[in-house]
Amino acid sequence: MTPKIMIILGSGSDIAIAEKSMKILEKLEIPYSLKIASAHRTPNLVREIVIQGTNAGIEVFIGIAGLAAHLPGAIAAYTPRPVIGVPVDVKTGGIDALESIVQMPYPSPIATVGIDRGDNAAILAAQFIGLHDEKVRQKVINLRKEYALKVKNSNEEIVQKIEDKKFLQNDFLRIKDLNINDVEVNEEKPDCKNSDATVAIIVGRQTDVVIAKKVSVILSRLKISHDIKVVCPIRSTQKFTNYVKSMKNAKIFIGISSNSSQVTGGIVGLTDRPVIGVPCTNENGDNYMLTTVSMPPGVPVATVGINNSKNAAVLAAEILSIDNPSITELLGKLKNKKINL
């Protein structure tokens, strides 16, 4: 059986992070391969296992590395398949590895997850595969329900057991008895221009539209249908929810935001589809890359570099290319500089 996912470690010392990925993949029953190869010490080995793995049918690569963390980028150089990067905390809290992995040049994106988040890397890989494998998608949906249930159960396991606080009213709106309603969506008036789009792009502020337009240009040239919506999940909660829920045919969501990470965070709470995050700089020169990438277990955001929306478009194409040979061919030409998008 050909594995669907290949996990590559830059060093054997990163095995604890890989274990997080393997635990998820075992639970989801997705065949995978595990290799150790260094981008600096064994570059030829990296090249061969990536090229041969791609040719054999590997659909997603996960690169786990710390320090300079060039491994995910080295993997991306040899495959049109999506590469997920997991930065490892070795020094400086893992920030060095994170910035090395996420700030990739166009057109070589890395779907970066949070520091040491091997679990989220595996979930993200499963989401990619789930776009063309309904059984895998349902397993991911069920796994996310388990994460949600764990949060709800913590109210009984933690909060309800607190007894030494005089003014704590434990029985007020007790979670286990609370009726949680589904959000109502206006099916007759979807708040979008193209409800059949494959990729949905959500922009948090009007000032970030220029970044979103770069995504649109690349997707158009790759012949991938898409829709763009400017809506803030904080200022326009109902409109935001209605838009996400209306995009039923969207396989991928791209969130673009220069303030906090509420756009991507809002999307992942409303869909089981992969979410790509593009952190932008705001008028003060601040960026929110850390709050975009550092997602809790169960709800990963595939983060690309700051303002690098072109890489978000390429990443979306790589994800879709898993079962689309025509996109794979275009990506190969793009990376080999035979075409210029």
C-alpha positions in Angstrom: 0.0 0.0 0.0 1.4 3.4 -1.0 1.2 5.8 2.0 -0.7 9.1 1.4 1.4 11.2 3.7 5.2 11.4 4.3 6.6 12.8 7.5 10.2 13.9 7.2 12.2 14.8 10.3 15.3 17.0 10.1 16.7 15.2 13.1 16.0 12.2 15.2 15.7 14.5 18.2 12.4 15.8 16.7 10.7 12.4 17.1 8.5 13.6 20.0 6.8 16.1 17.6 6.4 13.4 15.0 4.7 11.2 17.5 2.0 13.8 17.8 1.4 13.5 14.0 1.5 9.8 14.0 -1.0 9.5 16.9 -3.5 11.5 14.8 -2.9 9.6 11.6 -3.2 6.3 13.4 -6.5 7.4 14.8 -7.7 8.6 11.4 -6.4 5.3 9.8 -4.4 7.1 7.1 -1.3 5.3 5.8 1.9 7.3 6.2 5.6 7.1 6.0 8.3 8.4 8.4 11.8 9.4 7.3 14.7 11.2 8.8 16.7 13.4 6.4 18.6 16.7 6.9 18.3 19.6 4.4 21.9 20.5 5.2 23.6 17.2 6.1 21.9 14.9 3.6 20.4 17.2 0.9 20.6 14.4 -1.8 18.6 12.1 0.5 15.9 14.8 0.9 15.7 15.3 -2.9 15.4 11.6 -3.7 12.8 10.7 -1.1 10.7 13.7 -2.1 10.9 13.1 -5.8 10.5 9.3 -5.6 7.7 9.7 -3.0 5.8 12.2 -5.2 6.2 9.8 -8.2 5.0 6.9 -6.1 1.8 8.7 -5.0 2.5 10.7 -1.8 -0.2 13.3 -1.6 1.0 15.5 1.3 4.4 16.0 2.9 5.0 17.1 6.5 8.4 18.6 7.3 9.4 18.9 11.0 12.4 20.9 11.9 13.9 23.3 14.4 16.7 26.0 14.5 17.3 27.2 10.9 14.4 24.8 9.8 15.2 24.8 6.1 13.8 21.2 5.7 10.2 22.1 4.7 11.5 24.6 2.1 13.9 21.9 0.7 10.9 19.5 0.4 8.9 22.1 -1.4 11.6 22.6 -4.0 11.1 19.0 -5.3 7.3 18.5 -5.3 4.1 20.1 -6.6 2.3 18.5 -3.6 1.4 20.6 -0.6 4.0 20.7 2.2 3.1 21.3 5.8 5.8 22.8 8.1 6.1 22.2 11.8 8.6 24.4 13.6 10.2 22.9 16.6 11.2 24.7 19.8 14.9 24.1 20.1 16.1 27.7 20.8 14.4 31.1 21.2 11.1 29.4 21.9 10.9 28.0 18.3 10.4 31.5 16.8 13.6 31.1 14.7 12.2 27.9 13.2 8.7 29.4 12.7 9.9 32.4 10.8 12.3 30.3 8.7 9.4 28.0 7.6 6.6 30.5 7.1 8.4 33.2 5.2 8.9 31.3 2.0 9.4 33.0 -1.3 6.8 32.8 -4.1 6.0 30.3 -5.6 7.0 27.8 -2.9 4.6 28.1 0.0 4.7 26.1 3.2 1.4 25.5 5.0 2.9 26.4 8.4 1.3 25.3 11.7 2.1 26.4 15.3 5.4 25.6 17.1 5.5 21.9 18.1 2.0 21.3 16.7 2.6 18.0 15.0 -1.0 17.1 15.8 -2.4 20.0 13.9 -0.1 19.2 11.0 -1.6 15.7 10.7 -5.2 17.1 10.9 -4.4 19.6 8.2 -2.9 16.9 6.0 -6.1 14.9 6.6 -8.2 17.9 5.6 -6.3 18.2 2.3 -6.8 14.5 1.6 -10.5 14.7 2.7 -11.2 17.0 -0.2 -11.2 14.0 -2.5 -11.8 11.2 0.0 -15.1 11.5 1.8 -14.3 8.7 4.3 -11.2 10.7 5.5 -13.3 13.9 5.6 -15.9 12.3 7.9 -13.1 11.0 10.2 -11.8 14.5 10.5 -15.2 15.8 11.3 -15.7 13.2 14.0 -12.3 14.0 15.4 -13.1 17.7 15.6 -16.3 16.8 17.5 -14.2 15.0 20.0 -12.1 18.1 20.6 -15.3 20.1 21.0 -16.8 17.6 23.4 -13.6 17.7 25.5 -14.0 21.5 25.9 -17.6 21.1 26.9 -16.9 18.3 29.4 -14.2 20.3 31.1 -17.1 22.4 32.6 -18.2 19.4 34.6 -14.7 18.0 35.2 -13.1 21.3 36.3 -15.6 24.1 36.9 -18.3 22.1 38.7 -15.8 20.6 41.1 -14.8 24.0 42.5 -16.4 24.2 45.9 -14.4 26.7 48.0 -15.5 29.9 46.2 -18.2 31.8 48.1 -19.6 33.8 45.1 -19.2 31.3 42.3 -22.6 30.3 41.0 -22.0 26.9 39.4 -25.5 26.1 38.5 -26.1 29.3 36.5 -26.4 28.3 32.8 -24.9 24.9 33.5 -23.3 23.8 30.2 -24.6 20.2 30.2 -28.1 21.5 30.4 -27.7 24.4 27.9 -29.6 24.3 24.6 -27.1 25.2 21.9 -28.9 26.3 18.7 -27.4 26.0 15.2 -26.8 29.3 13.4 -29.5 30.1 10.9 -28.4 30.8 7.3 -30.4 32.5 4.7 -30.3 29.9 1.9 -32.4 31.9 -0.5 -30.1 35.0 -0.4 -26.5 33.8 -0.2 -24.2 36.8 0.5 -21.8 36.1 -2.3 -21.2 36.6 -6.0 -20.2 33.0 -6.8 -21.7 30.4 -4.5 -20.2 27.6 -6.7 -16.6 28.8 -6.2 -13.9 26.3 -5.3 -12.0 28.8 -3.2 -13.6 31.4 -0.9 -11.4 34.4 0.0 -12.5 36.4 3.1 -10.9 39.8 3.8 -11.2 41.3 7.2 -10.8 44.9 6.2 -11.3 47.0 3.1 -7.6 48.1 3.3 -6.6 44.5 2.8 -8.4 44.0 -0.5 -5.2 44.8 -2.4 -3.6 41.7 -0.9 -6.7 39.6 -1.7 -6.6 40.7 -5.4 -3.2 39.1 -5.8 -4.8 35.8 -4.7 -7.5 36.3 -7.3 -5.0 37.0 -10.1 -3.1 33.8 -9.5 -6.2 31.6 -9.1 -7.7 33.1 -12.3 -4.6 32.2 -14.2 -4.6 28.7 -12.8 -8.3 28.5 -13.8 -9.5 27.9 -10.3 -12.9 29.5 -9.5 -13.1 31.7 -6.5 -15.1 34.3 -4.7 -14.0 37.3 -2.6 -15.9 38.8 0.4 -14.9 41.7 2.7 -16.5 41.0 6.0 -15.4 41.2 9.6 -16.4 38.4 12.0 -16.4 40.9 14.9 -18.3 43.8 13.4 -20.6 41.8 11.2 -20.9 38.4 12.9 -24.2 37.3 11.2 -22.9 38.3 7.7 -19.6 36.5 8.3 -21.3 33.3 9.4 -23.9 33.5 6.6 -21.1 33.9 4.0 -19.0 30.9 5.2 -22.1 28.7 5.5 -23.3 29.8 2.0 -20.1 28.7 0.4 -21.1 25.0 0.5 -19.1 24.1 -2.6 -15.9 25.8 -1.5 -13.1 23.3 -0.9 -10.7 25.8 0.6 -11.1 29.1 2.5 -8.4 31.8 2.5 -8.6 34.3 5.4 -6.8 37.7 5.0 -6.4 40.0 7.9 -4.1 42.8 9.2 -5.7 43.0 12.6 -5.6 40.1 15.0 -6.5 36.7 13.5 -10.2 36.8 13.9 -10.9 36.1 10.2 -9.1 32.8 10.1 -10.1 31.9 13.6 -13.7 32.6 12.7 -13.6 30.5 9.6 -12.1 27.4 11.2 -14.9 27.4 13.7 -17.5 27.3 11.0 -16.1 24.7 8.5 -14.2 21.5 8.3 -12.5 22.5 5.1 -8.8 23.6 5.0 -8.2 27.2 5.9 -5.2 29.2 4.7 -4.2 32.2 6.6 -2.5 35.3 5.2 -1.3 37.7 8.0 -0.9 41.3 6.8 0.8 44.4 8.1 -1.5 47.2 9.2 -1.2 50.9 9.0 1.1 50.9 12.1 3.5 48.3 10.6 2.3 45.6 13.0 1.5 42.1 11.8 -0.4 39.2 13.4 1.5 36.2 12.1 1.8 34.6 15.5 -1.9 34.8 16.3 -2.7 33.4 12.9 -0.4 30.4 13.1 -0.6 29.5 16.8 -3.9 27.7 16.7 -5.1 25.2 19.4 -5.2 21.5 18.8 -7.9 20.4 16.4 -8.3 23.7 14.4 -5.2 24.3 12.3 -4.7 27.2 10.0 -2.2 26.7 7.1 -0.3 30.0 7.5 1.8 31.6 4.8 4.2 34.5 5.0 3.2 38.1 6.0 1.5 39.8 3.0 2.4 36.8 0.8 -1.1 36.2 -0.6 0.4 34.9 -3.9 1.8 32.0 -1.9 -1.7 31.4 -0.5 -3.0 31.0 -4.0 -0.2 28.6 -4.9 -0.8 26.6 -1.8 -4.6 26.4 -2.6 -3.6 25.1 -6.1 -1.2 22.5 -4.6 -4.0 21.2 -2.3 -6.4 21.0 -5.3 -3.7 19.4 -7.4 -3.8 16.2 -5.4 -6.5 14.8 -7.6 -6.2 17.3 -10.5 -3.4 16.5 -13.0 -4.0 19.7 -15.0 -3.2 21.9 -12.0 -0.2 19.7 -11.2 1.1 20.3 -14.6 0.7 24.1 -14.3 2.4 24.1 -10.9 5.3 22.1 -12.3 5.8 24.7 -15.0 5.4 27.6 -12.5 8.0 26.2 -10.2 10.4 25.4 -13.0 10.0 28.9 -14.3 8.5 27.8 -17.6 5.5 30.0 -17.1 5.3 33.3 -15.2 2.1 33.9 -13.2 
